[in-house]
Amino acid sequence: MTESIARVEIQHQDANHTLFMVLTECCSMIIDLGDETAHGAAVAKNIRASGKSKMANKEIAECAYRITAELRSWQGPHAAIVKRILMQLVTADRWEAKLRGGKGL
C-alpha cells in the first residue's frame, strides 16, 4: 500500500514538473514572438524572472489564467496556439483535486 502511494506521488510530481515546464515555455514563446500587448509580455517576463524552479498546480493555473487574460487582443497563428496551451494549464488545479479525491493541496 505504501509503495503504491509513493508511486502515485512520484507520478504527480513528474506531471506537476511537466506542467511547470510547459508554462515557462509558453512564457518564452510570448517573449520571443514579441507579444503586441505590453501587459502580456510583462506577465510572462515576471514569471520567467521569478527564478522559481517549481510551482504548485494551483499557482500554475493562476499564472496561465493571468497571461491568457492579458493576451486577449494578441492575434495570429502563434498567438492562438499559445492561448490554447495556456487554457489547458488553467485547469491544472482541477485535475489535481480530482486526482486527490476532491481534496486540494
Stockholm file with secondary structure:
# STOCKHOLM 1.0

chainA/1-105         MTESIARVEIQHQDANHTLFMVLTECCSMIIDLGDETAHGAAVAKNIRASGKSKMANKEIAECAYRITAELRSWQGPHAAIVKRILMQLVTADRWEAKLRGGKGL
#=GR chainA/1-105 SS CHHHHHHHHHHHHHHHHHHHHHHHHHHHHHHHHTCSSHHHHHHHHHHHHTCCSCCCHHHHHHHHHHHHHHTTTCCSHHHHHHHHHHHHHTTHHHHHHHHTTSCCC
#=GC SS_cons         CHHHHHHHHHHHHHHHHHHHHHHHHHHHHHHHHTCSSHHHHHHHHHHHHTCCSCCCHHHHHHHHHHHHHHTTTCCSHHHHHHHHHHHHHTTHHHHHHHHTTSCCC
//
